[in-house]
């Protein structure tokens, strides 16, 4: 089944139906908000209804008023939705019945005019059974061939009421639904036309009972997106769309075979034929002891349920397996189906629509096996939530119960059932998690009474209306042998008040997420030794919020088997896990399958299933997941996972009691005895250090800046206590905020508004200031708490603050800070964190639980880690995005070689020295890291478990693109080597040179020069470098244009001059040629096309040089943000744009005067000049408007806000 095609069909159908229904309801007098003007309301008269000047039947009035009341009650949008899914589900179901030869082809067209069979038959006198008044109305309509849609609406509605399967599954339609059949339902491209001619659904698909579920899943997918987009709490009517997810078939088979199937095999150990058929059945590590088997007498006693059944996918698979059991035991097909429906199978869902579809799917499957079920004489037990008890309509429950029980009840029965009905007032929010407290006698009485009423020929309507409520009470007080489900997914933050309070009170261990609540619900509804199978998200395996749930599960029950999977099962998801739990303690080992490596890696769900089957056959299979590429897949149904000795182990048989030995009791099924030992024999890290979470601003755009966005004079560096920082009057202070994978030092680019001890931030609604006593006190180790790969730890200076994504671990003794940093960056920490937090979140909770051996006196470790930090800091500070940047590395030569060998005037020679220096530092860092790893592995006794090797691409210096890591030879296992990217190093020199031109840096002084507004005349005055005069640009504006632009300060010219002054006039040409050789283009080409793109990237889309550019870049200049003022734009206009326009005019005029004698090349040149002139004139019009505004700005507002003030005269940042 191609679900992508089915999804396209369902979403297109929903849009077509909703649009058609919206148009139809407008024709009925409603406006877009659901209001109706008085003159557009129908009037009931003797003999009919007057509406819009025409006479209609009396029935029309009642239908219209019913629609009006529904719109007032639910809102017009909800009525759209209801009508759309009513027609979608019924018409899809009819088409499925047609394709399975279970009804006549009523929807098919009989002619080119698209007349449906049902209408054609009616015109020939063959009408479906219906009431007489409706029959007369149809007969009148049939005389008018222009009213085919009205005829079809009445006929198909009557047909649905008459067809046993449609009527029993979907019930009667609201009396107004017929009015809302879209006028375009039969037109070309309308919904019926789509059904009749769809290319999205194959004949084979129509044979699958799961098709209706897939259609509905995709039909509500847009609704689900809408619900999630609004954020906040989910209302009761939004819960179904928000929580339903369809389950891949092989996952369902795994769950059913290992619950229902396993229970059957335990009771029938010599059954081999079925066991061979069940390919997803997991062989337990040990045979089930006789005392652990859940026994049943007859096959009819084996009770199976899905308490969140959705559209019945899992129920269908349960049906198939149960059916096979009955056939294997000699039952006939009809008897097997009746037994399954009457005795074995129960489904419950919060959504009545899903309940309808589940019932339909099961009936369809029954009919496919035995056509006698087409009359719907026997229905499966699938229940939805009953309507809340209406006291105004029904009176008090207390008064109703004696009528229901015919006087057989006592006060205990009444009190218990009143409590049940009170609880069911919130059934649309709570669903199957409701706990009905019924005594055995009350349950028995309810069961007997329900059976009594079903056996009566006449049931009073008041009784009939409440039978579903009593059926639900029975279903949710029943015990089951097996439960199988894909539960609803909803975090605590999305629960409405009713659901949230109930969950907190009744399911305290699992209150964090509804999916976990259902894990507790399953245990409540199972017999002792019963089994449940479930698929959900893997968060419960590891997160601290589920610790109590895990402890209860590990201590009291048994995980028989578990599949741990990444992305792919649910599409765009956070991974999934599927597992089987027995409601009994056991010392037997479980069987676990690790079917992914990285949570974010997408693997097609069909391929995950194939990998599982391969591991089932070969427990020793290892797979290298880095070789899987979903974009390279040509067949999503077939994939061969090849064994790799370097691959990941996939099959595990842990003893679940070992999980209790790991702090927090994570389900660390892959833990080795050696790793387990270090948890049990060492202190927790929290004994020697305090991992702390940082502040949360609630509005980063308001309180955080990249440090280079604001004035350097407003940033507080180096403060060692909070009091002096507060007295300074400064606004911005350095703060850690996570960042990419980088060890030892770096990722320090942000500053936070902590003026006056953070007064504004503290008073901002939603902000959270944590661990403030740690601010400006101690140094420590910081790390990125969110990471898709390995965590990395860096030095944290006590003069910095820290944010929630950049937590800090503070050692109790500052003397061990480098020992701590070395250990945290070792493979031991990562191995432990994979147990404690194998998700993306390495927060401070799991960090404090890492085992730590008391090795505080090892000076060699501390020395190596300190050296690593210094190397990393040197690398970080060698880039201008560091606030401690001093000089560009090619100008900062500190080499120990004889003077006669020096070639300081050669950039190429300097490049060679640069590479030698950093290759040496790179190798030293690599060697130090591996030595640290070796020592820690030896200290912890993990020589057989871990390797000290560090991949060359995990050495985290030279990360700005200076080097790449490429295979040293062909083949997947070839080691990588370092390759220098000379162009990147030259681009860094050019960026520094532009900084010198703008006055941000000076050649003769280290660090920043002008990084603040309004520089003094002295600050922008020329200076001497090696006896050569260097001019800082007088206005902080540089053209980035072709050489014929006529500007003396054009960036390519200034660059050539910079090279002359910095490296000498004699080698200027040589150096410029070398630079262009490295770039692979001329300097002019680089400045015009690429410089600003690279600058924007370097400065993380917060450029400090702002690009004023015409549409196609004919005119473009950069202005240094820190030097801009209210007159900068006018200066650009007057000093640069107008002269350039004049220049273009002159060049155009020269050629135009010779137009008659121009060569082809010159003619094209003239056309180009004219286009450039038009472009620049148009830009001038826009620039002049901005110039007249004399915009000034405050650097504290940041680049995004300030940049936007200039509108479209600036090149877009993104």
QUIZI-V390336 format. One line per field, one symbol per residue. ss: DSSP state (~ for helix, > for strand, _ for the rest). psi: psi as a letter, one per 30 degrees, with the letter a starting at -180 (. if undefined). burial: b if it has 9 or more other ideal C-beta (glycine too) atoms within 8 Angstrom, else e. Layout:
ss->???
psi->???
burial->???
This chain:
ss->__~~~~~~~~~~~~~~~~~~~~~~~~~__>_____>_~~~__>>>__>>>>__>>>_~~~~~~~~~~~~~~~~~_~~~~~~~~~~~~~~~~~~~~~~~~_________>______>~~~~~~~________~~~~~~~~~~~_____~~~~~~~~~~~~~~~_~~~~~~~______~~~~__________~~~~~~~_____~~~~____~~~~~~~~~_~~~~~~~~~~_____~~~~~~~~_____~~~~~~~~~~~~~~~~~~~_____~~~~~____________~~~______~~~__>>>______~~~~~~~~~~~~~~~~____~~~~~~~~~~~~>>>>___~~~~~~~~~~~~~~~~~~_~~~~~_____>>>_______~~~~__~~~~~~~~~_____~~~~~~~~~~~~~~__~~~~~~~______~~~~~~~~~~~~~~~______~~~~~~~~~~~~~~~____>>>>>>>____>~~~__~~~~~~~~~~______>~~~~~~~~~~~~>>>>>>>>>>>__~~~~_~~~~~~~~~~~~~_>>>>>>>>_>________>>>>>>>________>>>>_______>__~~~~~~~~~~~~~____>>_~~~__~~~_______________>>_>>___~~~~~~___________~~~~~~~~__>>~~~_>>>>__>>___~~~~>>>~~~__~~~>>_____~~~~~~____>>>>>_______>_____>>>>_~~~~~~~~_____>___~~~_____>>>>__>______>>>>____>>>____>>>>__~~~~~~~~~~~__~~~~~~~~~~____>__~~~~~__>>______~~~~~~~~~~~~~~~~~~~_____________________~~~_____~~~~~~~~~~~~~~~~~~~~~~~~~~~~~~~~~____________~~~________>>>>>________>>>>>_~~~~~~~~~~~~~~~~~__>>__>>>>______________>>>__>>>______>>>___~~~_____~~~~~~~~~~~~~____~~~~~~~~~~~~___~~~~~~~~~~~~~~~~______>>>>>______>>>>>~~~____~~~~~~~~~~~~~~~~~~~~~~~~~~_~~~__~~~~~~~~~~~~~~~~~~~~~~~~~~~~~~_____~~~~~~~~~~__~~~>____
psi->kjfeeeeeeeeeeeeeeeeeeeeefefgfkaffglkkefgklkkljgakkkhglklleeeeeeeeeeeeeeeefkeeeeeeeeefeeeeeeeeeeeeefghgllifflkflfghjleeeeeefggjklklleeeeeeeeeeffjffheeeeeeeeeeeeefekeeeeeefallkffeefgkkfgfflkfleeeeefgkffkleeeffkffeeeeeeefegeeeeeeeeefaakkleffeeeffkkkkkeeeeeeeeegdeeeeeeefifgjeeeeeeifgkkklfkkklefgkjlldlfffjkkljgifbggeeeeeeeeeeeeeeefgglleeeeeeeeeeeekkkklfjeeeeeeeeeeeeeeeeffjffgfghfkklikkaklkkkjeeefakeefeeeeeghgflaeeeeeeeeeeeeeffgefeebffkjjjkleeeeeeeeeeeeeeffkekkkeeeeffeeeeeeeeegglklekkkljlljjleffkleeeeeeeeefiffgfekeeeefeeeeeegklkglkkkkkalgeffekffgeeeeeeeeefakjelkkjlbkeegbjagllkklkkkikkkfkllkkkjhlekefkkkkeeeeeeeeeeeeejfgkkkjfffkjfffkfjffkkjjkkkfgakkfkkiljffffffkkfhliifgkleeeeefefglllefffljkklaljffiefefklkefelkffgkjkgkgleeeeeffglekkkkkhbaljklekagjfllkjhkhhgeeeegkkflkjkhfffkhellaklljfkkfbklkklkkkfgllklffilkjjkfjffgefeeeeefglfeeeeeffeeigafjilfdeeffkkkkjhfgjeeeeeeeeeeeeeeeeeeffkfgkfgkelkeffikikilkeffkhfgjeeeeeeeeeeefeeeeeeeeeeeeeeeeeeeeefhhefelkfkjkeggjhlhgggelljlkfllkegklllkkkjeeeeeeeeeeeeeeeefgelkffklakdjhllilleefglllkjhgkkkkkkfggkkkillfgfgkfgkeeeeeeeeeeeefkeegeeeeeeeeeeefglleeeeeeefeeeeeeeeghgikfjkjjkleggekklkkjefglafgeeeeeeefeeeeeeeeeeeeeeeeefgefgkleeeeeeeeeeeeeeeeeeeeeeeeeeeeffhkllkfffleeeeefffbgfkkke.
burial->beeebbbbbbbbbbebbbbbbbbbbbebbbeeebebeeeebbeeeeebbbbeeeebbbebbbbbbbbbebbeeeebebbbbbbbbbbbbbbbbbbbbbbbebbeebbbeeeeebbbbbbbbbeeeebeebeeebbebbeebbeeeeebbebbbbbbbbbbbbbbbbbbbbeebeebbbbbbbbbbbbeebbbbbbbeeeebeeebbeebbbbbbbbbbbbbebbeebeeeeeebebebbbbbbbebbbbbbbbbbbbbbbbbbbbbbeeebeebbeebebbbebeeebeeebbbebeebeebbbbbbbbbbbbbbbbbbbbbbbbbbbeebebbbbbbbbbeebbbbbbbbebbbbbbbbbbbbbbbeebeebbebebebbbbbbbeebeeeebeebeebbbbbbeeebeebbbebbbbbbebbebbbbbbbbbebebeeebbebbbebbebbeeeeebeebbbebbbbbbbbbbbebebbbbbbbbbbbbbebbbebbbebbbeebebbbbbbbbbbbbbbbebbbebbbbbbbbbbbbbbbeebbebbbbbbeebbbbbbbbbbbbbeeebebbbbbbbbbbeeebbbbbbbbbebbebebbbbbbbbbbbbbeeeeebbbbbeebeeeebeeeeebebebbeebbebbbebebebbbebebbbbbbbbeebbbbbbeebbbbbebbebbbbbbbebeeebbbbbbbbbeebbbeebeebebbeeeebbbbbbbbbbebbbbbbbbbbbbbbbeebebbeebeebeebbeebebeeebbbbbbebeeebbbbbbebbbbbbbbbbbbbbeeeebbbbbbbbbbbbbbbbbbbbbbbbeebbbbbbbbbbbbebbebeebbbbbbbbbbbbbbbbbbbbbbbebebbbbbbeeeeeeeeeeeeebbbbbbebbbebbbebbebbbebbbbbbbbbbeebebeebbebebebeebbbeeeebbebebeeeeeebebbbeebebbbbbbbbbbbbbbbbbbbebeeeeebbbbbebeeebbeebbbeeeebebbeebbbbbbeeebebebbbbbbbbebbbbbbeeebbebbbebbbebbeeebbbbbbebbbebbbebbeebbbbbbbbbeeeebbbbbbbbbbeeebbbbbbebbbbbbbebbbebbeebeebeeebeeebbebbeebbebbebbbbbbebbbebbeebbebebbebbbbbbeebeebbeebe
